[in-house]
Amino acid sequence: MELYRELAIMRCFTREELVKMTGSDSAADWQIRKYMDKGYIERVRRDLYAVISLETGQPIPNRYQIASHVAEDACVSYHSAFEYYGYANQVFYEVYVATKKRVRSFSYDGIDYQCVRYHGADGIIETENGVRVTSLERTVIDSIANFEKIGGLEELLRCLLLVPALPSEKLLEALALYGCGKLYQKAGYLLESFQVELGLPETFFEECEKHISGSKTYLFPKRDDFILHRRWKLFAPVDLRTLIDKGVNDYDAVWQGKSR
């Protein structure tokens, strides 16, 4: 049972990791078959296994630890990162995993793992409990770039209301990863509405203005009630906070992600 105890500490493991522990491919494959037959481990996906608690009969690793083992560079991102930090308005039954490897989405233990585009290793935090997750600043920018990965515009706004003050330089670093003028427009517009809560200085918005696209754009597909926010050359709702006050509405239907 010594090997089981070692694996239990790891919580989840890859076949490659077990090969290193046992010394050979054949030994690792034999151990996997043996432990699966005994119910000590379960296959999460190809070459990835979760250790099962002998006391509860449930998987030991949580969803974030599993997501971080999908690939060597895998990290928890988008709405899942907000959930990890405790700043999500809703809890989803799916986890967004960013990796540069081509990994098919999969399901395990009632959770859907969705693999999404990887934007580099900058702004990724490795925790002591085996979780890799985008920094809070990068999570904010990633989510502004992809509303559909956050569960809709209203959910993003409600998450932002829960987020504490953010360092503006870290937000600018995250924006630079994309190098997209339209994203500077959207980020400037959205974060300006939360300037006081997030403690963002005016210099942050001035820097965003320097990088905005030369052409006008839309926060999301055109709507009749949009107005042009001239500072950002952006067509968007008059006041974002009214969307929060109204609750679930037709704006959210545009970008609603999967949630339960």
Secondary structure, DSSP 8 states (H G I E B T S, - for coil): -HHHHHHHHHSEEEHHHHHHHHSSHHHHHHHHHHHHHHTSEEEEETTEEEEB-TTTSSBSS-HHHHHTTSSTT-EE-HHHHHHHHT--SS--SEEEEE-SS----EEETTEEEEEE----STTEEE-TTS-EEE-HHHHHHHHHH-GGGTTSHHHHHHHHHH-----HHHHHHHHHHHT-HHHHHHHHHHHHTTHHHHT--HHHHHHHHHH--SS-EESSS--TT-EEETTTTEEE-S-HHHHHHH-S-HHHHHH-----
